[in-house]
Each structure stands twice: as C-alpha cells, then as structure tokens.
C-alpha cells in the first residue's frame, strides 16, 4: 500500500509542479503582453484555477515526505508506544478534517456542475477543479491511515 500511495502522490506532485510552471510562464507572458499592450485574456482566472491544482495536488506528496511543518521536538522524548498514540490521535483528527473537506468539495463541485457555473471571462467550468482537489484530499486521508499503521509497526518491531 505504501508503494502505491508513494507513486500516486508522486504523480500528483508532478501535476502540481507542471501547473506551477505553467502558472509562472503564463504570468510572465501576461506581464510582457501588458507591457506591449496585448494582455492575455483570462490570465487572472487561469492562474487562480491553476493555483487550486498546485495546492490540492501537492498535499499528499508533501505529507508523505514530511515536508510540511512538523513538530518533532514534541514527541522525540516519548516512548514508541506513546508516540504511536499521539500520531494516531493527530492523524484521526486530520482524517476527520480532510474527510469534511472532501465532502464539502464534492458538494460544491456538484452545485457547480448542475448550475453550469463558469469563470466570467473565458468560461472555464469550476466543477473539475472542485472534484480534483476533493480527490486529492481523500488521498490525503489514505496517507494519514498509512502513517498510523507505520507508527504502530514501529512499536511492535
């Protein structure tokens, strides 16, 4: 399971990296275009849309590799069992939060899809972004379950 999650999260992070690169290039092209009187229509909307990809799709990989803010100093002097208990407690809270976010994003995505809501300038539909970020939040829940399993394996080794 760990290898599958690593591959999935790595793929998602590649999507996030490509989106970030695209966002940077689009912004530079828009600024240069504005300097010469030819801005890119809808660039603000596209950058906002792409930012959702960057943030949402990077979350699982960042968590798997502990690249986020992590308070190691709190648990470094406790036993493996107590550390596993703390990890379980915090990850269960995280799972609860991300399941709520997943549910809310699917609800919003359904509302966007049924209403046909799009961006004002270039008419990009909003629902694919909501569904994509919701899926990434659900994958994050699976990453948290893996962290709980790893912490208890360490106790029994």
Secondary structure in CASP SS format (residue, H / E / C, confidence):
PFRMAT SS
TARGET T0000
AUTHOR 0000-0000-0000
METHOD secondary structure of the structure
MODEL  1
X C 1.00
X H 1.00
X H 1.00
X H 1.00
X H 1.00
X H 1.00
X H 1.00
X H 1.00
X H 1.00
X H 1.00
X H 1.00
X H 1.00
X H 1.00
X H 1.00
X H 1.00
X H 1.00
X H 1.00
X H 1.00
X H 1.00
X H 1.00
X H 1.00
X H 1.00
X H 1.00
X H 1.00
X H 1.00
X H 1.00
X H 1.00
X H 1.00
X H 1.00
X H 1.00
X H 1.00
X H 1.00
X H 1.00
X H 1.00
X H 1.00
X C 1.00
X C 1.00
X C 1.00
X C 1.00
X C 1.00
X C 1.00
X C 1.00
X H 1.00
X H 1.00
X H 1.00
X H 1.00
X H 1.00
X H 1.00
X H 1.00
X H 1.00
X H 1.00
X H 1.00
X H 1.00
X H 1.00
X H 1.00
X H 1.00
X H 1.00
X H 1.00
X H 1.00
X H 1.00
X H 1.00
X H 1.00
X H 1.00
X H 1.00
X C 1.00
X C 1.00
X C 1.00
X C 1.00
X C 1.00
X C 1.00
X C 1.00
X H 1.00
X H 1.00
X H 1.00
X H 1.00
X C 1.00
X C 1.00
X C 1.00
X C 1.00
X H 1.00
X H 1.00
X H 1.00
X H 1.00
X H 1.00
X H 1.00
X H 1.00
X H 1.00
X H 1.00
X H 1.00
X H 1.00
X H 1.00
X H 1.00
X H 1.00
X H 1.00
X H 1.00
X H 1.00
X H 1.00
X H 1.00
X H 1.00
X H 1.00
X H 1.00
X H 1.00
X H 1.00
X H 1.00
X H 1.00
X H 1.00
X H 1.00
X H 1.00
X H 1.00
X H 1.00
X H 1.00
X H 1.00
X H 1.00
X H 1.00
X H 1.00
X C 1.00
X C 1.00
X E 1.00
X C 1.00
X C 1.00
X C 1.00
X C 1.00
X C 1.00
X C 1.00
X E 1.00
X C 1.00
X H 1.00
X H 1.00
X H 1.00
X H 1.00
X H 1.00
X H 1.00
X H 1.00
X H 1.00
X H 1.00
X H 1.00
X H 1.00
X H 1.00
X H 1.00
X H 1.00
X H 1.00
X H 1.00
X H 1.00
X H 1.00
X H 1.00
X H 1.00
X H 1.00
X H 1.00
X H 1.00
X H 1.00
X H 1.00
X H 1.00
X H 1.00
X H 1.00
X H 1.00
X C 1.00
X C 1.00
END
